[in-house]
Amino acid sequence: MEDAELDSSELGTHSYWQQAYIKEINNFEENGDPGDVWFGEDSAMRIVNWICKCGIDKDTAIIDLGCGNGYTLSELAREGFTNLLGIDYCPEAIILAEKVAKSEFPDLKFQMPTNRDEWLECSKEFEKLWHFPHVIGAIDGKHILIQCPFNSGAEYYNYKSQFSIVLLALVDAQYNFMYVHIGTQGRISDGGVLQGCSLKRMMNEKSLNLP
Ligand SMILES: C[S@@+](CC[C@H](N)C(=O)[O-])C[C@H]1O[C@@H](n2cnc3c(N)ncnc32)[C@H](O)[C@@H]1O
């Protein structure tokens, strides 16, 4: 088969996931339905079983990036893993995951903060540990090297003369990831990545519920 660029999918847009999770939060509140496991429960369980067989300690830190409703993490918690963190760039996914996990797995952690008190807690930690008042997170980008995608010219060519996509991350005072955005073309600066990501949009719309 010839290499060809695939059409972009609406699944790659933040608005798609936001709408999906708003519906799923309503479904959960009305019917107790935890929502879709997007790649199917079988796939999630294959990952869980693989992790169980790796022989790692049960307190090994595991991050589920793009955790959705948190199904994979709940199953890992059921297997006895204790240091689990779910991250999603869609705050609605975090709200859903927290609601779903609340009764059975209250110790599961999901980021990022979704209300004023959680942000204040975050800021207190920065002041206590680093003596920076009024800070709610530390942000930076990391280039993930890739092979040049077909027909993409200099789109992914970065200032270090490599091809990459950018992982933009916001961390709390103890380096825990709170927000990630992955996939922006490597030629774009960290500032440009921030401009185009949902974190900035939520800051502009004042929907982060900051104090
Ligand atoms: C296909 S769903 C999978 C959800 C869950 N892991 C599951 O298996 O049910 C993809 C998830 O990744 C999140 N996501 C998509 N693009 C992302 C990005 N660039 N950065 C962080 N999260 C992203 C979406 O909000 C969505 O929750």
The ligand as a Tripos MOL2 file, in Angstrom:
@<TRIPOS>MOLECULE
LIG
   27    29     1     0     0
SMALL
NO_CHARGES

@<TRIPOS>ATOM
      1 C1         -9.7870    7.2960   23.0000 C.3       1 LIG1
      2 S1         -9.9630    8.1460   24.5470 S.3       1 LIG1
      3 C2         -9.2980    6.9200   25.6370 C.3       1 LIG1
      4 C3         -9.7820    7.1130   27.0580 C.3       1 LIG1
      5 C4         -9.3710    5.9780   28.0090 C.3       1 LIG1
      6 N1         -7.9250    5.8340   28.0780 N.3       1 LIG1
      7 C5        -10.0330    4.6900   27.5800 C.2       1 LIG1
      8 O1         -9.3160    3.7840   27.1390 O.co2     1 LIG1
      9 O2        -11.2610    4.6080   27.6780 O.co2     1 LIG1
     10 C6         -8.6190    9.3340   24.3890 C.3       1 LIG1
     11 C7         -8.4820   10.2430   25.6240 C.3       1 LIG1
     12 O3         -7.2950   11.0330   25.4630 O.3       1 LIG1
     13 C8         -7.5870   12.3980   25.7320 C.3       1 LIG1
     14 N2         -6.7030   13.1580   24.8240 N.ar      1 LIG1
     15 C9         -6.8230   13.2780   23.4920 C.ar      1 LIG1
     16 N3         -5.8460   14.0560   22.9780 N.ar      1 LIG1
     17 C10        -5.0710   14.4350   24.0270 C.ar      1 LIG1
     18 C11        -3.9130   15.2610   24.1300 C.ar      1 LIG1
     19 N4         -3.3800   15.8440   23.0530 N.pl3     1 LIG1
     20 N5         -3.3580   15.4300   25.3520 N.ar      1 LIG1
     21 C12        -3.9220   14.8220   26.4550 C.ar      1 LIG1
     22 N6         -5.0400   14.0470   26.4280 N.ar      1 LIG1
     23 C13        -5.5980   13.8420   25.2200 C.ar      1 LIG1
     24 C14        -9.0710   12.5890   25.4290 C.3       1 LIG1
     25 O4         -9.6600   13.6410   26.1910 O.3       1 LIG1
     26 C15        -9.6450   11.2160   25.7930 C.3       1 LIG1
     27 O5        -10.0640   11.1720   27.1310 O.3       1 LIG1
@<TRIPOS>BOND
     1     1     2 1
     2     2     3 1
     3     2    10 1
     4     3     4 1
     5     4     5 1
     6     5     6 1
     7     5     7 1
     8     7     8 2
     9     7     9 1
    10    10    11 1
    11    11    12 1
    12    11    26 1
    13    12    13 1
    14    13    14 1
    15    13    24 1
    16    14    15 ar
    17    14    23 ar
    18    15    16 ar
    19    16    17 ar
    20    17    18 ar
    21    17    23 ar
    22    18    19 1
    23    18    20 ar
    24    20    21 ar
    25    21    22 ar
    26    22    23 ar
    27    24    25 1
    28    24    26 1
    29    26    27 1
@<TRIPOS>SUBSTRUCTURE
     1 LIG1         1 GROUP 0 **** ****
